[in-house]
Amino acid sequence: MIRILIADDHELLRAGLHKVLMTQPGWVICGEARTGREAVAQTLQLHPHLLVLDFALPELNGLEVTRQVRAARPQTEVLILTLHESDELALAALAAGARGLVYKSDAGTMLVAAVQQLLQHRPYCTAKVSPQVQESFRHPERAAARLAAHPTLTPREREVIQLIAEGGGSKQVAQALHLSVKTVCTHRANIMRKLQIHSVGELVRYAFREKITAP
């Protein structure tokens, strides 16, 4: 049996994905997650063959979930679904370790084909991206090269940015990440230095612009 985990924070969308995927013989939905942290935890617990992952998840976005899942369980393939039709996002997903990307507007017609490809450990990318991005999915090292010029943030720093952008103060971020307030403040200072950002408002705008989280 092929075990698939679905991660989306909208119940109706999870139900729709579940219905489509269950039409295929031999595929079972082994779990459903509503947040990025749940998606990582359930992947480690349930060992799915494939994670179907919404990009815009709360707590941890799809890119960060992908990085953590692929680091801990490289045998689990990741298919990212997104509303954002962006070449840069597609490249970022590929660089994070996802082998597949489908726009939600195409999910009804492409989802099963995408899953079939990934289960064979072959890449799948929506045809709406540029030919250059399509080529990058065939040669993933090119995506990493194109993103190399971006400021390098640690996984923890990306988590801090997302939680701040979602409205968390230093105390709330510290509680969510099981850190001290002082450590969170240090992370925030390092992030601002790396990005040459001088206020929390600028940091929030950066998070929205880079699609670390949704407005």
JOQUI-V226256 format. One record per pair of residues at least 4 apart in sequence whose ideal C-beta (glycine too) atoms are under 7 Angstrom apart, sorted by the first residue. I is the first residue (numbers start at 1). J is the second residue. D is the distance in whole Angstrom. If there is no record, write none. Layout:
i:I j:J d:D
i:I j:J d:D
//
This chain:
i:1 j:26 d:6
i:1 j:28 d:5
i:2 j:26 d:6
i:2 j:27 d:5
i:2 j:28 d:7
i:2 j:49 d:5
i:2 j:119 d:6
i:3 j:28 d:6
i:3 j:30 d:4
i:3 j:46 d:7
i:3 j:47 d:7
i:3 j:48 d:4
i:3 j:49 d:5
i:4 j:21 d:6
i:4 j:27 d:6
i:4 j:28 d:7
i:4 j:29 d:6
i:4 j:30 d:7
i:4 j:48 d:6
i:4 j:49 d:7
i:4 j:50 d:5
i:4 j:52 d:6
i:5 j:30 d:6
i:5 j:31 d:5
i:5 j:33 d:7
i:5 j:42 d:6
i:5 j:43 d:6
i:5 j:46 d:6
i:5 j:48 d:4
i:5 j:51 d:5
i:6 j:14 d:5
i:6 j:17 d:5
i:6 j:18 d:6
i:6 j:29 d:6
i:6 j:32 d:5
i:6 j:52 d:5
i:7 j:33 d:4
i:7 j:39 d:4
i:7 j:51 d:6
i:7 j:52 d:7
i:7 j:53 d:5
i:7 j:54 d:6
i:7 j:57 d:6
i:8 j:13 d:5
i:8 j:14 d:5
i:8 j:17 d:7
i:8 j:54 d:4
i:9 j:34 d:5
i:9 j:35 d:7
i:9 j:54 d:7
i:9 j:57 d:6
i:9 j:58 d:6
i:10 j:14 d:7
i:11 j:15 d:6
i:12 j:16 d:6
i:13 j:17 d:6
i:14 j:18 d:6
i:14 j:32 d:5
i:15 j:19 d:6
i:16 j:20 d:7
i:17 j:21 d:6
i:17 j:52 d:6
i:18 j:22 d:6
i:18 j:29 d:5
i:20 j:111 d:6
i:20 j:112 d:7
i:21 j:27 d:6
i:21 j:29 d:6
i:21 j:115 d:7
i:22 j:27 d:7
i:22 j:29 d:7
i:24 j:112 d:6
i:30 j:46 d:5
i:30 j:48 d:5
i:31 j:42 d:5
i:31 j:46 d:5
i:33 j:38 d:4
i:33 j:39 d:4
i:33 j:42 d:5
i:34 j:38 d:6
i:35 j:57 d:6
i:35 j:58 d:5
i:35 j:59 d:4
i:36 j:40 d:7
i:36 j:57 d:4
i:36 j:58 d:7
i:36 j:59 d:5
i:36 j:60 d:3
i:36 j:61 d:6
i:36 j:64 d:6
i:36 j:65 d:5
i:37 j:41 d:6
i:37 j:59 d:5
i:37 j:60 d:6
i:38 j:42 d:6
i:39 j:43 d:6
i:39 j:51 d:7
i:39 j:53 d:6
i:39 j:57 d:7
i:39 j:65 d:5
i:40 j:44 d:7
i:40 j:60 d:7
i:40 j:65 d:6
i:40 j:68 d:5
i:40 j:69 d:6
i:41 j:45 d:6
i:42 j:46 d:5
i:43 j:48 d:6
i:43 j:51 d:6
i:43 j:69 d:5
i:43 j:73 d:6
i:43 j:76 d:6
i:44 j:72 d:6
i:44 j:73 d:7
i:48 j:76 d:6
i:49 j:76 d:7
i:49 j:77 d:7
i:49 j:119 d:6
i:50 j:76 d:7
i:50 j:77 d:5
i:50 j:79 d:6
i:50 j:115 d:6
i:50 j:118 d:6
i:50 j:119 d:6
i:51 j:69 d:6
i:51 j:76 d:6
i:51 j:78 d:5
i:52 j:79 d:5
i:52 j:81 d:7
i:53 j:62 d:5
i:53 j:65 d:6
i:53 j:66 d:7
i:53 j:78 d:6
i:53 j:79 d:7
i:53 j:80 d:5
i:53 j:81 d:7
i:54 j:62 d:6
i:54 j:81 d:6
i:55 j:61 d:7
i:55 j:62 d:4
i:55 j:80 d:5
i:55 j:81 d:7
i:55 j:82 d:4
i:55 j:84 d:7
i:56 j:61 d:7
i:56 j:214 d:5
i:57 j:61 d:6
i:57 j:62 d:6
i:57 j:65 d:7
i:58 j:166 d:7
i:60 j:64 d:5
i:60 j:65 d:5
i:60 j:159 d:7
i:60 j:162 d:7
i:61 j:162 d:6
i:61 j:212 d:6
i:61 j:213 d:6
i:62 j:66 d:6
i:62 j:80 d:5
i:63 j:67 d:7
i:63 j:92 d:6
i:63 j:93 d:6
i:63 j:96 d:5
i:64 j:68 d:6
i:64 j:155 d:7
i:64 j:158 d:5
i:64 j:159 d:7
i:65 j:69 d:6
i:66 j:70 d:6
i:66 j:78 d:5
i:66 j:80 d:7
i:66 j:93 d:7
i:66 j:96 d:4
i:66 j:97 d:5
i:66 j:98 d:5
i:67 j:71 d:6
i:67 j:96 d:5
i:67 j:97 d:6
i:67 j:155 d:6
i:68 j:72 d:6
i:69 j:73 d:6
i:69 j:76 d:6
i:69 j:78 d:6
i:70 j:74 d:6
i:70 j:78 d:7
i:70 j:97 d:3
i:77 j:99 d:6
i:77 j:118 d:4
i:77 j:119 d:7
i:77 j:121 d:7
i:78 j:97 d:6
i:78 j:98 d:4
i:78 j:99 d:7
i:79 j:98 d:7
i:79 j:100 d:4
i:79 j:102 d:7
i:79 j:114 d:6
i:79 j:115 d:6
i:79 j:118 d:6
i:80 j:93 d:5
i:80 j:98 d:5
i:80 j:100 d:7
i:80 j:101 d:5
i:81 j:102 d:6
i:81 j:104 d:5
i:81 j:107 d:6
i:82 j:89 d:6
i:82 j:103 d:6
i:82 j:104 d:6
i:83 j:104 d:5
i:84 j:89 d:5
i:84 j:211 d:6
i:85 j:103 d:6
i:85 j:128 d:6
i:86 j:90 d:7
i:87 j:91 d:6
i:87 j:129 d:5
i:87 j:130 d:5
i:87 j:133 d:5
i:88 j:92 d:6
i:89 j:93 d:6
i:89 j:211 d:6
i:90 j:94 d:7
i:90 j:101 d:5
i:90 j:125 d:7
i:90 j:129 d:5
i:90 j:133 d:5
i:91 j:95 d:6
i:91 j:133 d:6
i:91 j:136 d:6
i:91 j:143 d:4
i:91 j:146 d:6
i:91 j:147 d:6
i:92 j:96 d:6
i:92 j:147 d:6
i:93 j:98 d:4
i:93 j:101 d:5
i:94 j:98 d:6
i:94 j:136 d:6
i:94 j:137 d:6
i:94 j:140 d:6
i:94 j:143 d:4
i:95 j:143 d:5
i:95 j:144 d:5
i:95 j:147 d:5
i:99 j:118 d:6
i:99 j:123 d:5
i:100 j:114 d:5
i:100 j:117 d:7
i:100 j:118 d:5
i:100 j:123 d:6
i:100 j:124 d:4
i:100 j:125 d:7
i:101 j:125 d:5
i:101 j:126 d:6
i:102 j:106 d:6
i:102 j:107 d:6
i:102 j:110 d:5
i:102 j:111 d:6
i:102 j:114 d:5
i:102 j:126 d:5
i:103 j:126 d:5
i:103 j:128 d:6
i:106 j:110 d:5
i:106 j:126 d:6
i:107 j:111 d:5
i:110 j:114 d:5
i:110 j:126 d:7
i:111 j:115 d:6
i:112 j:116 d:6
i:113 j:117 d:7
i:113 j:124 d:7
i:114 j:118 d:6
i:114 j:124 d:4
i:115 j:119 d:6
i:117 j:122 d:5
i:117 j:123 d:7
i:117 j:124 d:4
i:118 j:124 d:6
i:123 j:137 d:4
i:123 j:138 d:6
i:125 j:129 d:6
i:125 j:133 d:7
i:125 j:134 d:6
i:125 j:137 d:4
i:129 j:133 d:4
i:129 j:134 d:6
i:131 j:135 d:6
i:132 j:136 d:7
i:133 j:137 d:7
i:135 j:139 d:6
i:135 j:142 d:7
i:136 j:140 d:7
i:136 j:142 d:5
i:136 j:143 d:4
i:141 j:145 d:6
i:142 j:146 d:6
i:143 j:147 d:6
i:144 j:148 d:7
i:151 j:194 d:5
i:151 j:195 d:6
i:153 j:157 d:4
i:153 j:158 d:5
i:153 j:191 d:7
i:153 j:194 d:7
i:155 j:159 d:7
i:156 j:160 d:6
i:156 j:187 d:6
i:157 j:161 d:6
i:157 j:187 d:6
i:157 j:190 d:7
i:157 j:191 d:5
i:158 j:162 d:7
i:158 j:212 d:7
i:159 j:163 d:6
i:159 j:177 d:6
i:160 j:164 d:6
i:160 j:173 d:6
i:160 j:184 d:6
i:160 j:187 d:5
i:160 j:188 d:6
i:160 j:191 d:7
i:161 j:165 d:6
i:161 j:191 d:6
i:161 j:203 d:7
i:161 j:207 d:5
i:161 j:212 d:6
i:162 j:166 d:6
i:162 j:207 d:6
i:162 j:212 d:5
i:162 j:213 d:5
i:163 j:168 d:4
i:163 j:173 d:5
i:163 j:176 d:6
i:164 j:168 d:6
i:164 j:173 d:6
i:164 j:200 d:7
i:164 j:203 d:6
i:164 j:204 d:7
i:165 j:204 d:5
i:165 j:207 d:4
i:165 j:208 d:7
i:165 j:212 d:6
i:165 j:213 d:5
i:166 j:213 d:6
i:168 j:172 d:4
i:168 j:173 d:5
i:168 j:176 d:7
i:169 j:173 d:7
i:170 j:174 d:6
i:170 j:181 d:5
i:170 j:184 d:5
i:170 j:185 d:6
i:171 j:175 d:6
i:171 j:181 d:6
i:172 j:176 d:6
i:173 j:177 d:6
i:173 j:184 d:5
i:174 j:179 d:5
i:174 j:180 d:6
i:174 j:181 d:5
i:174 j:184 d:5
i:179 j:183 d:4
i:179 j:184 d:6
i:181 j:185 d:6
i:182 j:186 d:6
i:183 j:187 d:6
i:184 j:188 d:6
i:185 j:189 d:6
i:186 j:190 d:6
i:187 j:191 d:6
i:188 j:192 d:6
i:189 j:193 d:6
i:190 j:194 d:6
i:191 j:195 d:6
i:191 j:203 d:7
i:192 j:197 d:5
i:192 j:198 d:7
i:192 j:203 d:7
i:195 j:206 d:6
i:197 j:202 d:4
i:197 j:203 d:5
i:197 j:206 d:6
i:198 j:202 d:6
i:200 j:204 d:6
i:201 j:205 d:7
i:202 j:206 d:6
i:203 j:207 d:7
i:204 j:208 d:7
i:205 j:209 d:6
i:206 j:210 d:6
i:207 j:212 d:4
i:207 j:213 d:5
i:208 j:213 d:7
i:208 j:215 d:5
//
